[in-house]
């Protein structure tokens, strides 16, 4: 047996609300009119309270028209199907609301066959959406239950790729190098943060990096930072603090110590004697 869908009818004219209810064979449609409202403000309260599947709304209502009402409903409940009831004079205005996500339109005078056909179409859409959602939730549950095995398989695949696909690995490491160079000013660069950016485990990234560059990740990051410092020293008039900020090292004193350790020269000595070297 089909699930009973909930319907709300919104129109400032009582007779129109009654007419819509009379034009629908509720049993055949497997639907129920769970509420009605004479204006959009009341209808918004009903929507929050009753969580309908389908809403009929007149386009012309005082205070807030059917388009604005629909916009507010769909912003909060995008799954609800809305049918705009309109006359010929307002049809072009109603049609402009398609981009908002309006499901369909019913022209006055209301025709029973047309309204039943529209409801049948919306039932099929709702049923399909709910089946997709059910399938998604089942798949999500299966993935969560099998996540440990999936992770194990993924690690095994990574190991196989490391052994058998040197070209791709080399390309991957080159991409990582480009990322480091482009983000050298980021003081938070680390093996973990970069691994997260490239959807790989830190341990695996560290192994690949050592394999391809003969340097650890930290050694390579330090190397390119010092090379960048040398470039700034030779090509700009930036002071130590400014250079530190541009290479992702917060302490200019620490930069001086690191520079001496890496190059064998103090920063001032490098500027004086090595302007021809980069």
C-alpha positions as CSV (number, residue, x, y, z in Angstrom):
1,X,0.0,0.0,0.0
2,X,1.3,3.5,-0.9
3,X,2.4,5.8,1.8
4,X,-0.2,8.5,2.5
5,X,1.3,11.9,1.5
6,X,0.4,15.0,3.5
7,X,-1.0,18.0,1.6
8,X,-1.5,21.6,2.7
9,X,-3.8,24.1,0.8
10,X,-3.0,27.8,1.1
11,X,-5.5,30.4,-0.4
12,X,-7.0,33.5,1.0
13,X,-10.4,32.5,-0.5
14,X,-12.2,29.8,1.5
15,X,-14.2,28.7,-1.5
16,X,-11.1,28.1,-3.6
17,X,-9.6,26.0,-0.8
18,X,-12.8,23.9,-0.7
19,X,-12.8,23.6,-4.4
20,X,-9.3,22.2,-4.5
21,X,-10.2,19.7,-1.9
22,X,-13.3,18.7,-3.8
23,X,-11.4,18.3,-7.1
24,X,-9.1,15.7,-5.6
25,X,-9.9,12.0,-5.2
26,X,-7.8,11.7,-2.0
27,X,-8.2,7.9,-1.8
28,X,-7.0,7.4,-5.3
29,X,-4.1,9.8,-4.9
30,X,-3.2,8.2,-1.5
31,X,-3.0,11.6,0.0
32,X,-4.5,13.5,2.9
33,X,-5.3,17.2,3.3
34,X,-3.8,17.7,6.7
35,X,-4.2,21.5,6.9
36,X,-5.2,24.7,5.2
37,X,-4.4,28.4,5.7
38,X,-5.9,31.7,4.5
39,X,-2.6,33.5,4.3
40,X,1.1,32.9,4.0
41,X,2.0,33.7,7.6
42,X,-0.4,31.0,8.9
43,X,0.8,28.6,6.3
44,X,4.4,29.0,7.3
45,X,3.4,28.0,10.8
46,X,1.5,25.0,9.5
47,X,4.5,23.9,7.4
48,X,6.7,23.9,10.5
49,X,4.1,22.0,12.5
50,X,2.9,19.4,9.9
51,X,5.9,18.9,7.6
52,X,3.8,18.4,4.5
53,X,4.9,16.6,1.3
54,X,2.9,18.8,-1.1
55,X,1.6,22.4,-0.8
56,X,-1.0,24.1,-3.0
57,X,-0.7,27.9,-2.9
58,X,-2.5,30.7,-4.6
59,X,-0.2,33.1,-6.3
60,X,-2.1,36.2,-5.3
61,X,-2.6,36.7,-1.5
62,X,-2.5,39.7,0.8
63,X,0.7,40.6,2.7
64,X,2.8,37.8,1.2
65,X,2.2,36.4,-2.2
66,X,2.6,32.7,-3.2
67,X,6.0,33.3,-4.8
68,X,7.5,34.8,-1.7
69,X,5.8,32.1,0.5
70,X,7.3,29.4,-1.7
71,X,10.7,30.9,-1.6
72,X,10.7,30.9,2.2
73,X,9.4,27.3,2.4
74,X,11.9,25.9,-0.1
75,X,14.8,27.7,1.6
76,X,14.0,25.7,4.8
77,X,12.4,22.6,3.3
78,X,13.8,22.0,-0.2
79,X,12.2,18.6,-0.4
80,X,8.6,19.9,-0.3
81,X,6.8,20.0,-3.6
82,X,4.9,23.2,-4.3
83,X,2.1,23.7,-6.8
84,X,1.2,27.3,-7.7
85,X,-2.5,28.0,-8.4
86,X,-2.8,30.9,-10.8
87,X,-5.1,32.6,-13.3
88,X,-4.1,33.4,-16.9
89,X,-3.3,37.0,-15.9
90,X,-0.6,36.0,-13.5
91,X,0.7,33.0,-15.4
92,X,3.8,34.7,-16.7
93,X,4.7,35.9,-13.2
94,X,4.1,32.4,-11.8
95,X,6.3,30.8,-14.5
96,X,9.2,33.1,-13.5
97,X,9.3,31.2,-10.2
98,X,10.5,28.0,-11.8
99,X,14.0,28.8,-10.9
100,X,13.0,28.8,-7.2
101,X,12.2,25.1,-7.4
102,X,8.4,25.3,-7.9
103,X,7.2,21.8,-8.9
104,X,4.2,22.7,-11.0
105,X,1.3,25.1,-11.8
106,X,-2.4,24.7,-11.9
107,X,-4.4,27.2,-14.0
108,X,-7.9,28.4,-12.9
109,X,-10.6,27.3,-13.4
110,X,-9.3,24.2,-11.7
111,X,-9.7,21.0,-13.6
112,X,-10.0,17.7,-11.7
113,X,-8.2,15.6,-14.3
114,X,-5.4,18.0,-14.5
115,X,-4.9,18.3,-10.7
116,X,-5.0,14.4,-10.3
117,X,-2.4,14.1,-13.1
118,X,-0.1,16.6,-11.4
119,X,-0.4,14.9,-8.1
120,X,0.3,11.5,-9.7
121,X,3.5,13.0,-11.2
122,X,4.6,14.5,-7.9
123,X,4.0,11.2,-6.1
124,X,6.3,9.4,-8.5
125,X,9.0,12.1,-8.0
126,X,8.7,11.9,-4.2
127,X,8.8,8.1,-4.3
128,X,11.9,8.1,-6.5
129,X,13.6,10.7,-4.2
130,X,12.8,8.6,-1.1
131,X,14.1,5.4,-2.7
132,X,17.3,7.2,-3.6
133,X,17.6,8.5,-0.1
134,X,17.0,5.0,1.3
135,X,19.6,3.5,-1.0
136,X,22.0,6.2,0.0
137,X,21.5,5.6,3.7
138,X,21.9,1.8,3.2
139,X,25.1,2.3,1.2
140,X,26.4,4.8,3.8
141,X,25.7,2.2,6.5
142,X,27.5,-0.5,4.6
143,X,30.5,1.8,4.0
144,X,30.7,2.7,7.7
145,X,30.5,-1.0,8.7
146,X,33.2,-2.0,6.2
147,X,35.4,1.1,6.7
148,X,38.2,-0.8,8.5
149,X,38.5,-3.2,5.6
150,X,38.3,-0.4,3.1
151,X,41.1,1.4,4.8
152,X,43.2,-1.7,4.8
153,X,42.5,-2.3,1.1
154,X,43.4,1.4,0.4
155,X,46.7,1.0,2.2
156,X,47.5,-2.1,0.3
157,X,46.7,-0.3,-3.0
158,X,48.9,2.5,-1.9
159,X,51.8,0.1,-1.3
160,X,51.3,-1.5,-4.6
161,X,51.3,1.8,-6.4
162,X,54.5,2.8,-4.6
163,X,56.2,-0.3,-5.9
164,X,54.8,-0.5,-9.4
165,X,54.0,3.1,-10.6
166,X,57.1,5.2,-10.2
167,X,56.0,7.6,-12.9
168,X,52.7,8.5,-11.2
169,X,54.5,8.7,-7.9
170,X,57.0,11.1,-9.3
171,X,54.3,13.3,-10.8
172,X,52.5,13.2,-7.4
173,X,55.6,14.4,-5.6
174,X,56.2,17.2,-8.1
175,X,52.6,18.4,-7.4
176,X,53.4,18.4,-3.7
177,X,56.6,20.4,-4.4
178,X,54.6,22.9,-6.3
179,X,52.1,23.2,-3.5
180,X,54.9,23.8,-1.0
181,X,56.5,26.5,-3.2
182,X,53.1,28.2,-3.7
183,X,52.3,28.1,0.1
184,X,55.8,28.7,1.5
185,X,54.6,31.7,3.5
186,X,52.3,29.5,5.5
187,X,53.8,29.0,9.0
188,X,51.6,26.0,9.5
189,X,53.0,23.9,6.7
190,X,53.7,20.4,8.0
191,X,53.7,16.8,6.9
192,X,50.3,16.3,8.4
193,X,48.7,19.4,6.9
194,X,50.0,18.7,3.4
195,X,49.1,15.0,3.6
196,X,45.5,16.1,4.5
197,X,45.5,18.4,1.5
198,X,46.4,15.5,-0.9
199,X,44.2,12.9,0.8
200,X,47.1,10.6,1.8
201,X,48.4,9.4,5.2
202,X,51.4,11.4,6.6
203,X,53.4,8.2,6.9
204,X,52.9,7.3,3.3
205,X,53.6,10.8,2.1
206,X,56.8,10.9,4.1
207,X,58.0,7.6,2.6
208,X,57.3,8.7,-0.9
209,X,59.0,12.0,-0.4
210,X,62.1,10.4,0.9
211,X,62.1,7.9,-1.9
212,X,61.8,10.6,-4.6
213,X,63.9,13.4,-3.2
214,X,66.4,11.6,-0.9
215,X,65.3,14.2,1.7
216,X,62.8,14.0,4.5
217,X,59.8,16.3,4.2
218,X,61.2,18.7,6.8
219,X,64.6,18.7,5.2
220,X,63.1,19.6,1.8
221,X,60.8,22.2,3.3
222,X,63.8,23.8,5.1
223,X,65.8,23.6,1.9
224,X,63.3,25.5,-0.3
225,X,62.7,28.1,2.5
226,X,66.4,28.9,2.6
227,X,66.6,29.1,-1.2
228,X,63.7,31.5,-1.1
229,X,65.5,33.6,1.6
230,X,68.6,33.7,-0.7
231,X,66.5,35.0,-3.5
232,X,64.9,37.7,-1.4
233,X,68.4,38.8,-0.1
234,X,69.8,39.1,-3.6
235,X,66.8,40.6,-5.3
236,X,65.0,42.8,-2.7
237,X,65.7,45.2,0.1
238,X,63.4,43.4,2.5
239,X,64.6,43.2,6.1
240,X,64.9,40.0,8.2
241,X,61.4,40.2,9.7
242,X,59.8,40.8,6.3
243,X,61.7,37.9,4.8
244,X,60.8,35.6,7.7
245,X,57.1,36.3,7.1
246,X,57.4,35.5,3.4
247,X,59.0,32.1,4.0
248,X,56.8,31.0,6.8
249,X,59.2,31.4,9.7
250,X,57.8,33.5,12.5
251,X,61.1,34.3,14.3
252,X,63.7,36.3,12.3
253,X,66.4,35.3,14.9
254,X,65.6,31.6,14.3
255,X,65.8,32.3,10.6
256,X,69.4,33.7,11.0
257,X,70.4,30.5,12.9
258,X,68.8,28.3,10.3
259,X,70.4,30.2,7.4
260,X,73.9,29.9,9.0
261,X,73.4,26.1,9.6
262,X,72.2,25.5,6.0
263,X,74.6,27.7,4.1
264,X,77.6,28.1,6.4
265,X,77.3,31.9,6.2
266,X,75.6,34.6,8.2
267,X,72.9,36.5,6.3
268,X,75.1,39.6,6.1
269,X,78.1,37.5,4.9
270,X,75.9,36.0,2.2
271,X,74.7,39.4,1.0
272,X,78.2,40.7,0.9
273,X,80.0,37.8,-0.8
274,X,77.4,35.8,-2.7
275,X,75.4,38.3,-4.8
276,X,76.4,36.4,-7.9
277,X,75.0,33.1,-6.5
278,X,71.4,32.0,-6.1
